[in-house]
């Protein structure tokens, strides 16, 4: 939503690179009060403090991939057919791909 939202009060930095085998993502996030409680893989970790990567290779905002990780290193991997706000639905191990 870009300029429609206020700038974050804390700094976040990330770098990405890839090779023929993998995509590599590193991030540094500032947060003085980190809260994470979820430990089961494919839990809805955005309810905790988390870091999220969205991959949409064709830029369509449809059939895109999300990778989320919370402060306890719990990951949630999912694919969405379209954004939730457009009636999209999750496809992951949590809901039975």
Secondary structure, 3 states (H helix, E strand, C coil): CHHHCCCCCCCEEEEEEECCCCEEEEEEECCCCCCCCCCCCCCCHHHCCEEEEEECCCCCCEEEEEEEEECCCCEEEEEEEECHHHCCCEECCCCCC
